Amino acid sequence: MDLSLLTAISPIDGRYRSKTEPLAEYFSEFALIRYRIRVEIEYFITLCELPLPQLADFDHSLFAPLRDIYGEFTPADAQRVKEIESITNHDVKAVEYYIKEKIEQKGLSGSNGFKEFIHFGLTSQDINNTSVPLSIKEALAEVYIPLVEELIEQLHDYAEAWKTVPMLAKTHGQPASPTRLGKEIMVYVYRLEEQLRSLKDTPITAKFGGATGNFNAHHVAYPQYDWCDFGNRFVSEKLGLEREQFTTQISNYDWMGALFDAMRRINTIVIDLDRDFWMYISMDYFKQKIKKGEVGSSAMPHKVNPIDYENSEGNLGIANAILQFLAAKLPVSRLQRDLTDSTVLRNVGVPMGHALIAFQSTLKGLRKLILNEQKLQQDLDNTWAVVAEGIQTILRREAYPNPYETLKALTRTNEGITAETIANFIDTLDVSDAVKDELRAITPSTYTGI
């Protein structure tokens, strides 16, 4: 079967393609080839700027058409690289040959042999371990982080809109000291902002140092140059990454482990959010907007299921499983390298794809919410026992004998505690009228803290 949305094996590229399509610009085979070409071209330009004696006469006005090789790169161009790879059986070498071919086609070649400075002194991982970090950096900045920020903004809007709405809290699934709906949502805003800040602060680094990380080939050809400084400047100034100072043939990948752990923490917070809102809907604290024509159940016509949160939770679970594997596997390699990182590295976009599906589902679910304030108030009115904490705390302040035990005896009963129960209890207390008035002012709706 030809590949299509209906025949794709992965739902990321099939069922959910509309949600994950932006990531194709960063993690598809096409994108990886384009990033590799970009690194190769920028590396050559940086060599010209050094300059090496053999490149001293290279016309710098040709930098722009050189950059067009990756700037105007098309799927047809990528197919040509794959055709070369079918002969070389080496993907990075195919990129090198493709660039040399394009230089000939553009009429940029000369008699000085400068083409041999394409991929000069490099190993494949100098290209891969710069291309992949660059793709991750740009995907985070242009797709992933804006979506997380959109989710945070939506939650913040709700936190502000519902900041005065009292709500019965539940600890261990049981009624607890009341809170405010807006504050509970603000907890998620705070958590996501903190972890997003941590994600942004994680340095994105690259390996660039030759066959075993020592610039052997560079140094033997041009011992007069400081190649470490050159590598640092190239990676920083041309790619916007940080160069790892001591490596084997491949990246240490420690930064990638840290980044993926940061992403997992964000995902875990959203899973927590999904489950809470799922529960709030089941408790009837929220209704859901109904879209004409949609079906909630194939058998039960009345149902409007909270499927958006369930979809999100499932996709984030998959994302976290892959992120955990990547973070644990990539920093481990036999001696100066083995090839396990190569095939694993091709999957770094997969957990981000599942996260994109999830975040969009969560946002869809949040934007369906209709606050059922009547139900929140009803639960508060039916649970007067929760004011016991406030009453016994004021009694402690007044040095009343055994206040905790007194309230425990009153409220730990299978009989319902009502407003009348509390009022009658306050009347029996041996405290001043002023303190009694203070106690009477405590209700489930007002005992919500700060």
N, C-alpha and C positions, 0 to 999 in steps of 0.2 A: 504493500500500500504506500502511496505517496504520503509524505509528512504533511499533516494539516492539524487544525485545532481538534479535529475528531479522531485523528490517528496517533497523535503524540502520546508517548508513554507517560511522561510526567504531566501531572495536572497543571504544573507551573506554566508549561508551554502549550497546554491544551485548554482545559476547562477555564482556568484562571488567567489565560493569556492577557485579557484586557486589563487585568490588575497589575500584572508583572512586566508588561511590555517595556516600560521605561528602562528596566534593568538590562535589556538587550544591548543598549548602547555601551554597557560597561563589562558584561560578563559572557556575552555570546562568543562563539569562535571568531566571528567577524570582528568583534570588538577587541579580542585578545590580539589578533593579527595586527590590527590598526595601532594598538598601544605599542606593540613590539616595534613596528616601523617608526613610530613617533620617537621612541627611545633611541633607536639606531641613528635616525637623522639628527636628533638633538645632540647625541654624542659626537657624531662627525663634525657638526658645526662647532661644538666646544673645542674639539681638537684643532680646528682651523683658527680659533681665537687664541689658542695657547701662545704663539702658533708653533707648530713643528716646521723645521726647515723645508721639508718636502711639500708642505701645504701653505707656505708663505705667499705663494703667488696665486692662491685660489681666490677668485673673485667673490667677495662677500655679498655682492648684489645677487648672487645665485642662491643665497640662503632662502629667499622667499620661494622660488620655484622648487627647491628641495623640500621645504615644509609643505608645499602643495601635495607632495606624494602621499602624506598621511592626511592632510587637511581636506583633500578632495577624494579620499579613498572610497571606493564603491564596492558593493557586493560582487560585481564582476571582477574587480581587482583582487578581492579576497579569493575568488575561485581560481584566479591565475596562480596565486601563492599556493593553493592546495594542489594544483597541477604540478608545480615544481616539487612540492613535498612528496608527491607520489613517486618521484624519481629519487630524491635525496633520502627519503625515509627519515627526515629530520626537519621538524617544523621551524626551528629558529634559523637553520642554514637556508631553508627555503626563503625566509624573509630577506636574508642577506642577498641572495641571488636575485630576488625580485627587485630590490632597491637598485642594484647594479643595472638590471635590465631597464628599469624606468629612467635611470640616468642617461642611458644610451638613447632611449626613445625621445627624451626631452632635449637631446643635443647638448647635454651638460658635460659630457666626457671630454677629456683632453689627452695630451700625449704624456703628461707627467705621472700617470699611474695613480692618481689620487683615489680612484675607486677602491684600491686595496686598503684604504683607511676606513672603509665601511666595516664595522665589526672588528676593528684593529685591536689585537691583544685581549679580546673578550672571550668569555665562555657563555654558553647558553643561559646560565642562571644570572649572569649580569643583566641580561635582557628580561628574563622571566621575573626575577626578584626585584625588578624596578617597575615592569609593566603591571603586574598584579597589584602591588601596593598602590600604584597610581590609579588603577581602576577602582580599587576599594575606596581610596580617598575621595575621588570625584563622585562615586555613587553615593557615598555617605552624605557628602555636602549638597548634592543636587537632587537626590531622591529620598533617601532614608531619613535624614535629619529633618527636612521640611515636613515630612509626614508625621513624625513624632511630635514636632512642634505644633502641627495642626491639631493633633489629638489633645495635646496639653491645652491649647487655646480653647477648644470646645469644652473641656472639663472646667477650665477656669471660668468660662462664661456661665456654666451651670452653677459653679460654686458661688459666684457672685449673685446670680438670680435667686438662689435658694438659701442664702446665708442666714435668713431669719426663720426658716421653716423648721420647727421642732420635730424631732424624730426619736422614737424609742430605740435605744441601742440594744444590741444583742451580743453578749459574751458567752461563749460556750453554747450558743444557740438559745440562751435564756434571757429574759428581760433584764436590762442593766440600766445604769444611770443615763438619762436621756441626753441626746446630743442634738446637733443641728445638721440637716441634710447637706447644706453647703459646706460645712466644715469637714464632713466625712469625704466629700468629693475633693476638697482642698488637700486632703492627705495624699491623694493620688497625684495631684498637680505637683506637690512638694517632692514626692518620691521620684517622679519622672524627671523633674527639673534637675534634681541632684544627680541622678544617674546619667542623664544626657550630658551634664557638665563633665562628669567623669569620662564619658565616651569621647567628648571633644578634646579633652586634655590628654588623651592617650596618643603618644607620638606614633606616627606612621613611618616606619623605617624601611630601608632598602639595602640589599647586599650589592656591592659593586667593587670588585677587586681582583678579577681574573680567575684562573682555573682553580686555585685553592685559596683565594682570598689575599694573596700577597703581592699582587701586581707583578708577578714574575716576568711575563712577556713585555710589559711596558718598561720595566726597569732595565731589562737586558738590552732592549732596543734604544732606549733614551735614558741612561742613568743620571743625566744631569738634571732631570725634572723631579719635582716633589709630587709623585703620583697620588699619594694619600690626599694631599691638599687639592689636587685636581679633581679627584673623585668626590671629595666632600663638596666642592663648589658646584660640580656638575649636578649631583643629586639634589642639592639644596636649591640652586638658582634656576636650573632648567626644569626640574621635576617637582619642586616643592616638597621634597621628602627629606628625611634625615638618614645619613649613611651610617650603617653599622660599622664600627671601627675594627672589630676583630671577628672574622668569620671563617668558615671552611669554604667549600665551593658554593654553598647555598646560604640563604638567610638563616639566622638563628631562629626566626619565627616567634621569638618571645613576645614581640610587640603584637603579633597577630593573635596570640593566645590571650593577651590582655584585652585586646579590642573585642574579641569574640566573647570573653567573659563579661565585658561591659554591656554588650548587646544582649546577652542572656539575662542580665539583671533587669534591663528594660523590659524584655519579653515577659519575665516572671511577674513583674509588677502589673503588666497588662492582663496576664492570666488571672491574677488576683482581682483586678478590676472587673474582668468579664464575669467571674463567678459571683462577685458581690451584686452586680446589676442583674444577673440571672436570678439571684435570690430575691432581690427587691421586687422584680417583676412577679415572681411566684407568690410573694407576700401581698401582691396587689398594690404596692406603693406606687407603681407606675403602670399605666396602660400603654399600649403600643399603637402608633398610627397605622391605620389599615389602608392598604393600597388596593384599589379595585382590581379584581381579576386574580389576585394572588391566592394561593391555597396554603393553609397551614397544616392540614393533615389530609391524606388520601382517603381516610375513612370517617374522620370526625369534622364535620363542616364548621363547627364553632371555633376551632382552635386557631390562635395566633401565637405561634411558638417563638421563643427568644433565640432563633437559630443563628443570628449574627454573632452573638457572644459565643455560641457553641462552635461555630466555624472558626472564629478567632482563636479560641482556646486550643482547638485541635491543631491548627497550623502553627501556633507558637510552640506547642509541644514538640512537633517535628523539628522546627527551627532550632530549639534548644538542644535537642538530641544531637543534631548535626554540629552545632556550634561547640558543644562539649567535646565531641570526637575530634573536631579540627583543632581545638585548643590543646588537647592532650597529645594528639599524634604529631602535628607539624614540627614542634620543637625537638623531636626525637629522630635522629638519623645516624646510621652506622658510619663510624669514622668520618672521613671528610665529605661523604655524601652517599646516599643510596637514592633510588628512583621513586621511592614511595611518596615523597612529597609532590612529585610532578603530577601524578594522576589525582591525588587528593586535592591539590591546589585548584584544579579545574572546577571544584564544587563550591568555591567560596561564595558564589552568587546564589546558591540554592537556599540557604537559610534566610538570606535577605529577601528572596522571593516569597518564601512562606510568611515572613514578617510583614511584607507589604500587603499580602492578602489579608492577614490578620488585622492589621491596623485599620485598613479600609472597612473591614467587617465591623470592627468595634465602633468606628465612627458612624457607620450606617445604623447600627443598633442604638447608639446614643441619640442620634438625630430623629429616631422614631418615638422617643419617650414623651409621654404625657403624664405629668405629675398628678397623682391621685391624693391630694392633700387631705381629703376627707378621711381616707383610710389611715393615714399617718396619725391624724388627730384621734380617730377612734381607738387605735391601739394604745395611745397615751392615756386616754380617758379610762380605758379598761385595765390599766396597770398602775394603780396608785401605790403599790408596794415599793416602787422605785424611789419614792421620796424619802424612804427610811434612812438612807445614807445621809442626806442633808439634815434631817431632824436630829439624828444621833450625834452628828458632828457639832451642831450648835449646842446640844445638851452637854457634850464634852467640854465645850468652851465655858459653859456655865457651871462646871463641876458637879453636874447632876450625877447621882450614884448609878453606876452600871448602865449607861445609856445604850451601849451596843447590845447587851444582853436583853434589855427591855424591848428594844425594837425588834430584835431577833424573835423574841417570844410572840410579839404582835404579828409579825409578817410571815414567818415561816409556818404557814398553815395551808391546808388544801382549800380552805374557805376563801372566797374572793375578798380582796382588800379594796374598799371603795373610798371615795372622797369622804363619805360619812364616817367610815371606820377611823380614818386618820383624824378627822375633826373631833370626834368623840374622845379619841386618845389624847389629843392635845389639851382638851378641857380638863382631863384628870391630872395633868402634870403640875407639880409643885414648883412653878416658876412664875416670874412676874408676868403681868399682862402684856408688857412690851415684848417680852420674849415669845409669848404665845402668839401675838400678832405677827411676829417675825416668822414663826413656824407655819402659821396659817397661809402665809404668802407663798409658801413652797408648793408648787403643783408640778405634775409631770411635764407640762408645757413650758414652765418657766425655769425649771431646774436643769438648765442646759449649759451652765458654765460660761466660759469666756471664749 
